Amino acid sequence: MLGEVLTAIVTPFARDGAVDLDAFRALARYLVEHGSDGIVVTGTTGEAPTLSDDERFELYAAAVDEVGDRATVIAGTGTYSTAHSVHLTERAHELGVDGCLVVTPYYNKPPPRGIVEHFRAIAAASDLPLVAYNIPGRVVLNMEPETLLQLAEIPTVRAVKQANADLGQARRIVEETGLDLYAGDDDLILPFLELGGLGGVCVHTHVAGPQVRELITRYRAGDLAGARALDRELGPALDILKVAPNPIAIKAALNLLGHEVGGLRLPLVEASADEVAEIRRCLERLGSLASAAA
């Protein structure tokens, strides 16, 4: 098991646009000390499409060195190119990560059998556990349960990050594939737990990690009412993610909280003044901004 609370960590940038490894290390420590079992490096939230391979590898090495002794490090190594994904996975393995997140190939829109062969080729390059990332809202394709059943036959495919609110599909993943189910959208954690899911690969845990950890703890202890109450309390953290496309809003929130993760690389742009004001209000409702100021 790679953990229950996995945070898809942002990639901090310095003023000149370079990757800020010191800020990255500090944020990784903070996340692990505040509820995360592990971190996912160079996912969507980490602005992976704008990073060079060397920058990716520096981030993997830094994560393993900084928190690898007390949390899992999962590398986002999936791209729309199978050969490139294999290369990234091989190097991530060499650098000591604990697993890899592999997104459905995007843009070139392969048929289901192409998706299966894509994963099979990546699995052949390493014995690391693979998490299949199904996010139809960004890649157009939805990996149907029938495709996931085929992926589950690959020994190292162990889990699915399901960013799809179809609870019927989620139930089938749990009941038919044997794969660990992770919520890929932060508002799906509790619904997926109730279906037998393991946890979530989250963004809002940058600002609400302890609360999400407690939600899962309460659920596992049989305190469904307590878990539901916490789920409602997390509303402001979820609202942050609605202000602007990820990771624009969460980076603005982190900067407001004093983490100084810098800006974003084009084509992403920083939150507008109005968006920052809305994010500030969300943090105040959550109680996080007051805590940071204290």
C-alpha positions as CSV (number, residue, x, y, z in Angstrom):
1,M,0.0,0.0,0.0
2,L,1.4,3.4,-1.0
3,G,-0.6,5.2,1.7
4,E,-4.1,6.6,2.3
5,V,-3.4,10.4,2.0
6,L,-1.2,11.2,-0.9
7,T,-0.7,14.8,-1.8
8,A,0.0,15.8,-5.4
9,I,2.7,18.3,-4.5
10,V,3.1,21.6,-6.4
11,T,6.5,22.4,-8.0
12,P,7.8,25.7,-6.4
13,F,9.6,28.1,-8.8
14,A,12.0,30.9,-7.9
15,R,11.7,34.4,-9.2
16,D,13.7,33.6,-12.3
17,G,11.4,30.7,-13.1
18,A,13.8,28.0,-12.1
19,V,12.7,25.1,-9.9
20,D,13.2,26.0,-6.3
21,L,14.4,22.8,-4.7
22,D,14.8,24.3,-1.3
23,A,11.2,25.4,-1.2
24,F,10.2,22.0,-2.6
25,R,12.0,20.2,0.2
26,A,10.4,22.4,2.8
27,L,6.9,21.9,1.4
28,A,7.5,18.1,1.2
29,R,8.5,18.1,4.9
30,Y,5.5,20.2,5.8
31,L,3.0,17.9,4.0
32,V,4.4,14.7,5.6
33,E,4.3,16.4,9.0
34,H,0.7,17.4,8.4
35,G,-1.2,14.3,7.4
36,S,0.3,13.0,4.2
37,D,1.5,9.4,3.9
38,G,3.2,10.2,0.7
39,I,3.6,12.7,-2.1
40,V,3.1,12.5,-5.8
41,V,5.8,14.5,-7.6
42,T,5.4,15.9,-11.1
43,G,1.7,15.2,-11.5
44,T,-0.7,17.7,-13.0
45,T,-0.5,19.8,-9.9
46,G,3.3,19.7,-10.2
47,E,3.1,21.3,-13.7
48,A,4.8,18.2,-15.2
49,P,4.2,19.3,-18.8
50,T,6.4,22.3,-18.4
51,L,9.3,20.5,-16.7
52,S,12.4,19.2,-18.4
53,D,13.4,15.6,-17.7
54,D,16.4,16.8,-15.7
55,E,14.1,19.0,-13.5
56,R,11.8,16.0,-13.0
57,F,14.8,13.8,-11.9
58,E,16.1,16.5,-9.5
59,L,12.6,16.7,-7.9
60,Y,12.5,12.9,-7.5
61,A,15.9,12.7,-5.9
62,A,15.1,15.6,-3.6
63,A,11.8,14.0,-2.5
64,V,13.4,10.7,-1.8
65,D,16.2,12.3,0.1
66,E,14.0,14.6,2.1
67,V,11.0,12.4,3.1
68,G,11.6,9.0,1.6
69,D,12.5,7.5,5.0
70,R,9.0,8.3,6.4
71,A,6.7,8.7,3.5
72,T,6.2,7.2,0.0
73,V,7.4,9.1,-3.0
74,I,5.4,8.5,-6.2
75,A,6.7,9.9,-9.5
76,G,4.3,11.0,-12.2
77,T,6.0,9.4,-15.2
78,G,3.1,9.1,-17.6
79,T,3.0,11.1,-20.8
80,Y,1.3,10.6,-24.2
81,S,4.5,9.0,-25.5
82,T,5.1,5.4,-24.4
83,A,8.8,5.6,-25.1
84,H,9.1,8.8,-23.0
85,S,7.0,7.3,-20.2
86,V,9.3,4.2,-20.1
87,H,12.4,6.5,-19.9
88,L,11.0,8.5,-17.1
89,T,9.9,5.4,-15.2
90,E,13.3,3.7,-15.5
91,R,15.1,6.8,-14.2
92,A,12.6,7.3,-11.4
93,H,13.2,3.7,-10.4
94,E,16.9,4.3,-10.3
95,L,16.4,7.4,-8.1
96,G,14.6,5.3,-5.5
97,V,10.9,6.3,-5.7
98,D,8.3,4.0,-4.3
99,G,5.9,3.9,-7.3
100,C,4.8,5.7,-10.4
101,L,1.6,7.4,-11.4
102,V,0.8,6.9,-15.1
103,V,-1.9,9.0,-16.6
104,T,-4.1,7.8,-19.5
105,P,-2.2,8.9,-22.7
106,Y,-3.6,12.2,-23.7
107,Y,-4.1,14.1,-26.9
108,N,-3.3,11.2,-29.3
109,K,-6.4,9.3,-28.1
110,P,-5.5,5.7,-28.3
111,P,-8.1,2.9,-28.3
112,P,-8.4,0.8,-25.2
113,R,-6.1,-1.9,-26.5
114,G,-3.4,0.8,-27.1
115,I,-3.8,2.0,-23.5
116,V,-3.3,-1.5,-22.2
117,E,-0.2,-2.0,-24.3
118,H,1.1,1.4,-23.1
119,F,0.9,0.3,-19.5
120,R,2.3,-3.1,-20.4
121,A,5.4,-1.5,-21.9
122,I,5.9,0.8,-18.8
123,A,5.4,-2.2,-16.5
124,A,8.1,-4.1,-18.3
125,A,10.6,-1.3,-17.6
126,S,10.4,-1.5,-13.8
127,D,9.0,-3.6,-11.0
128,L,7.7,-0.5,-9.2
129,P,4.0,-0.5,-8.4
130,L,2.0,1.6,-10.9
131,V,-1.1,3.7,-10.2
132,A,-3.3,4.2,-13.3
133,Y,-4.6,7.7,-13.4
134,N,-8.0,8.0,-15.0
135,I,-9.0,11.6,-15.5
136,P,-11.3,11.9,-18.5
137,G,-11.9,15.6,-17.9
138,R,-8.4,16.4,-18.9
139,V,-7.5,13.6,-21.3
140,V,-10.9,13.1,-23.1
141,L,-10.8,9.3,-22.7
142,N,-12.4,7.5,-19.8
143,M,-10.8,4.2,-18.9
144,E,-13.8,2.0,-18.6
145,P,-13.9,-0.8,-16.0
146,E,-13.3,-3.4,-18.8
147,T,-10.0,-1.6,-19.7
148,L,-9.1,-1.5,-16.0
149,L,-9.8,-5.2,-15.7
150,Q,-7.2,-5.8,-18.4
151,L,-4.7,-3.5,-16.6
152,A,-5.3,-5.4,-13.4
153,E,-3.8,-8.4,-15.1
154,I,-0.5,-6.6,-15.3
155,P,1.2,-7.6,-11.9
156,T,2.7,-4.2,-11.1
157,V,-0.5,-2.2,-11.8
158,R,-1.8,-2.0,-8.2
159,A,-4.1,1.0,-8.0
160,V,-6.3,3.5,-9.8
161,K,-6.5,7.2,-9.2
162,Q,-10.1,7.8,-10.4
163,A,-10.9,11.4,-11.2
164,N,-14.4,10.4,-12.3
165,A,-17.5,10.9,-10.2
166,D,-19.3,7.9,-11.6
167,L,-19.8,5.9,-8.4
168,G,-21.0,2.9,-10.4
169,Q,-17.6,2.7,-12.1
170,A,-15.9,3.2,-8.8
171,R,-17.8,0.3,-7.3
172,R,-16.9,-2.0,-10.2
173,I,-13.2,-1.1,-9.8
174,V,-13.3,-2.2,-6.1
175,E,-15.5,-5.3,-6.7
176,E,-14.1,-6.6,-10.0
177,T,-10.5,-5.5,-10.5
178,G,-8.9,-6.0,-7.0
179,L,-7.0,-2.7,-7.6
180,D,-6.7,-0.1,-4.8
181,L,-9.1,2.8,-5.4
182,Y,-7.9,6.3,-4.8
183,A,-10.1,9.4,-5.2
184,G,-8.6,11.6,-7.9
185,D,-11.0,14.4,-7.1
186,D,-10.8,15.7,-3.6
187,D,-14.6,15.7,-3.0
188,L,-14.7,12.0,-3.8
189,I,-12.7,10.8,-0.8
190,L,-15.6,9.9,1.5
191,P,-17.9,8.5,-1.2
192,F,-15.1,6.3,-2.4
193,L,-14.3,5.2,1.1
194,E,-17.9,4.1,1.5
195,L,-17.4,1.9,-1.6
196,G,-14.3,0.3,-0.3
197,G,-11.7,2.8,-1.6
198,L,-8.3,3.3,0.0
199,G,-8.0,7.1,0.2
200,G,-7.1,9.9,-2.1
201,V,-4.5,11.5,-4.2
202,C,-5.3,15.1,-3.2
203,V,-4.6,18.7,-3.8
204,H,-6.5,20.3,-0.9
205,T,-4.3,18.4,1.6
206,H,-1.7,21.2,0.9
207,V,-3.9,23.3,3.2
208,A,-6.1,20.7,5.0
209,G,-3.9,17.6,5.4
210,P,-4.6,16.9,9.1
211,Q,-8.4,17.2,8.6
212,V,-8.3,14.7,5.7
213,R,-6.2,12.4,7.7
214,E,-8.7,12.6,10.6
215,L,-11.6,12.0,8.2
216,I,-10.1,8.7,7.1
217,T,-9.2,7.8,10.6
218,R,-12.8,8.4,11.8
219,Y,-14.2,6.4,8.9
220,R,-11.9,3.4,9.5
221,A,-12.9,3.5,13.2
222,G,-16.6,3.2,12.3
223,D,-17.4,6.8,13.1
224,L,-19.3,7.6,9.9
225,A,-21.1,10.6,11.4
226,G,-17.8,12.1,12.5
227,A,-16.3,11.5,9.0
228,R,-19.3,13.2,7.4
229,A,-19.0,16.1,9.7
230,L,-15.4,16.6,8.8
231,D,-16.2,16.2,5.1
232,R,-18.6,19.2,5.4
233,E,-16.0,21.2,7.3
234,L,-13.6,20.7,4.4
235,G,-15.9,22.6,2.1
236,P,-13.8,25.8,2.0
237,A,-10.7,23.8,1.1
238,L,-12.6,22.3,-1.8
239,D,-13.9,25.7,-2.8
240,I,-10.3,26.9,-3.3
241,L,-9.9,24.5,-6.1
242,K,-12.9,25.8,-7.9
243,V,-11.6,29.4,-8.1
244,A,-9.1,28.8,-10.9
245,P,-7.7,25.8,-12.8
246,N,-5.4,23.6,-10.8
247,P,-2.7,24.4,-9.7
248,I,-3.3,28.1,-10.0
249,A,-5.5,28.4,-7.0
250,I,-3.6,26.0,-4.6
251,K,-0.3,27.9,-5.4
252,A,-2.0,31.2,-4.5
253,A,-3.3,29.6,-1.3
254,L,0.1,28.3,-0.3
255,N,1.7,31.7,-1.0
256,L,-1.0,33.4,1.2
257,L,-0.1,30.9,3.9
258,G,3.6,31.8,3.8
259,H,5.0,28.7,1.9
260,E,6.4,30.9,-0.9
261,V,6.0,28.4,-3.8
262,G,6.3,31.2,-6.4
263,G,4.4,31.5,-9.6
264,L,3.6,29.2,-12.5
265,R,5.0,28.5,-15.9
266,L,3.2,29.4,-19.0
267,P,0.7,28.6,-20.3
268,L,-0.5,28.7,-16.7
269,V,-0.8,32.2,-15.2
270,E,-1.0,33.4,-11.6
271,A,-4.4,34.0,-9.9
272,S,-5.9,37.5,-10.5
273,A,-6.5,39.9,-7.7
274,D,-10.2,38.9,-7.5
275,E,-9.2,35.2,-7.5
276,V,-6.7,35.8,-4.7
277,A,-9.3,37.6,-2.7
278,E,-11.7,34.7,-3.1
279,I,-9.0,32.2,-2.1
280,R,-8.2,34.3,1.0
281,R,-11.9,34.2,2.0
282,C,-11.9,30.4,1.6
283,L,-8.8,30.1,3.8
284,E,-10.4,32.3,6.4
285,R,-13.5,30.2,6.4
286,L,-11.3,27.1,6.8
287,G,-9.5,28.7,9.7
288,S,-6.1,28.2,8.1
289,L,-5.2,31.8,7.4
290,A,-5.8,32.8,11.0
291,S,-3.7,29.9,12.2
292,A,-0.9,30.9,9.8
293,A,-1.0,34.5,11.0
294,A,-0.9,33.3,14.7
